[in-house]
Amino acid sequence: MKSDFALCLFLITSSASVLGCGDLAVEDADGVDGVENLGSTAQEIYLGESSVSNLAVVELYRNGGSYCTGFFITNRHIVTAAHCTDSYYTTQWYRIRVKTGYNSFKYIRDASRIDNWVLMAEYTPPAWNFGNGSAVGDTAILTLPSTAWYSVPTNQARLRISTAPPPVGQLLSIWGWGRRDPRDSSPAGDLLTGWGFDQIDVRGVTGTGTGVWFWTYANNRARTCDGDSGGPATRLYDGYYIATGSHGGPPATYTQRCVEPPWRMDWATLHDKASWIESVLRISYGSTFSCNRYGSGANAYMRCF
């Protein structure tokens, strides 16, 4: 997860102008560009198993130099972290890479262009603040233009969205396109995950209204690093992957680039943003659109495609 979060924090604390903090060259929900607290040992790389090779988790490269992760919730809409978007504009150019098989990939294409750049609309929830970035509200929806959405592979397993907060102690999986060795200089280039479905465990949930977030700790050597911002934390229920949160920004006290024990990972919850998500989708699908609800209690979720 690449970020100039440190510079943003410096600008804020130094009373300098923070205009453009969301448009810095590198995005990192896990820390800053310094070398403090970087892990000193290589981390194991866990590839997505073949059964999940078509999970709709995409690599986003934003014009200006930031790598992040996102995930499809419809064939036109991608959820990512708000700090991965641009603070100046309501639209921005992205390159979007998606898995089409275990070892194959493609770029989402805009039929109106001859290159791999796609102009997407950007929406962030009311709780997000570019000038004071944290996991609170750190979610965004990117909308593909009508000239590009048809190029989404038909076999992509779009994610359902949790409509209930994760209970403390719940075990979740994590997904991302980031590097797993803190000494790497660039993203690993493949969709990576930890092992099994107990990569992280929820330790706390806090916040109110649309500004809820939760934090977790890693199990089984699962990690989040540069390029993982915006990636989903998921639970497996009734045979489906349910996105519980998107990987968000850290509190100001964090300085690590790759999350290493005992450092925690912070996530923007999605259950409290259900109404906002539907309001964004209605821009594309009409004023009467709503996502279908399923399950109950901690297993409640909605399907928007």
BELLINUR-V238208 format. One record per residue. PSI is psi in whole degrees, -180 to 180 (* if undefined). OMEGA is omega in whole degrees, -180 to 180 (* if undefined). Layout:
BEGIN
psi,omega
PSI,OMEGA
PSI,OMEGA
END
This chain:
BEGIN
psi,omega
101,-175
137,179
149,167
43,-179
-35,180
-44,-180
-41,177
-47,-179
-39,179
-44,-180
-39,-180
-49,-176
-23,-179
5,179
14,175
167,180
137,178
10,179
123,178
8,179
-31,180
-2,-177
29,179
163,-170
-26,-174
137,-178
141,178
108,180
-9,-174
0,180
-145,-171
-179,-174
-3,179
-180,-178
6,-178
135,171
22,174
142,179
147,-176
-7,-179
150,179
146,178
143,178
146,178
125,179
116,179
150,174
136,179
161,-175
-31,-179
-18,180
18,-176
-20,180
17,174
135,-171
56,175
123,-170
157,172
130,180
127,172
112,-177
138,176
123,-174
-12,168
30,179
135,173
135,175
179,177
150,175
175,179
140,-180
135,170
-16,167
-177,178
2,177
-9,-170
132,-180
130,173
137,175
-168,177
143,179
-35,-178
-8,175
-9,-178
-175,-174
135,-177
-15,-177
-38,-166
161,174
-6,174
152,-179
152,179
135,178
154,162
135,-173
113,180
134,-174
147,178
139,173
-6,179
-175,-176
-40,-178
23,-178
153,-175
166,171
161,173
138,172
133,-174
145,172
120,-176
-19,-179
-1,-178
161,179
-3,179
-167,-176
12,180
136,179
129,178
117,-177
144,173
143,-178
132,178
132,176
149,-176
162,-178
-29,-176
-12,-176
141,180
110,-180
-31,-177
-9,-179
62,-172
134,172
-174,179
-19,-180
115,177
7,-172
68,179
147,176
156,174
128,175
134,-178
124,177
146,174
160,-178
-18,179
-1,-177
-30,-170
-28,-179
-19,-178
-1,175
128,-180
136,-176
-19,-178
11,180
128,-179
90,-179
149,-172
141,167
166,-175
128,179
137,174
19,176
144,179
151,178
131,176
148,176
132,-178
-10,179
139,178
134,-176
159,172
156,177
150,-177
144,178
167,-180
11,-174
175,178
160,-179
-10,174
119,-177
-17,-179
-9,178
150,180
-5,-178
164,178
153,-175
-23,175
11,177
156,176
120,-174
152,178
167,173
-168,-175
130,177
-154,-175
23,179
45,-175
-34,178
152,175
140,-177
126,-180
-21,-180
150,177
133,-178
169,180
171,-179
164,176
-128,179
12,-179
44,180
147,175
164,179
161,179
154,-175
167,171
153,-173
145,169
163,171
34,177
18,174
142,-177
162,166
133,-178
-165,-179
130,178
-9,-177
-8,-180
135,179
-11,179
155,-175
149,162
126,-171
153,168
152,179
119,-178
130,177
31,178
5,-178
149,172
125,-180
121,178
118,-179
-34,-179
164,173
143,-175
117,-173
-175,-177
158,-177
162,169
161,-175
-18,-177
-9,-177
142,179
-1,-176
147,177
-47,174
136,-179
119,177
142,174
138,8
21,-179
151,-178
162,173
140,180
143,-175
138,169
125,180
158,-180
-22,-176
-36,-178
-7,-179
13,-177
-46,-179
-41,178
-43,178
-48,180
-36,179
-36,177
-42,-179
-29,179
-24,176
-35,180
-36,-168
1,177
160,-171
-17,-178
2,-177
142,171
153,178
148,179
138,-179
145,179
164,175
-176,180
165,179
-138,-178
-15,-179
6,-178
140,178
167,176
151,-179
123,-172
20,-179
*,*
END
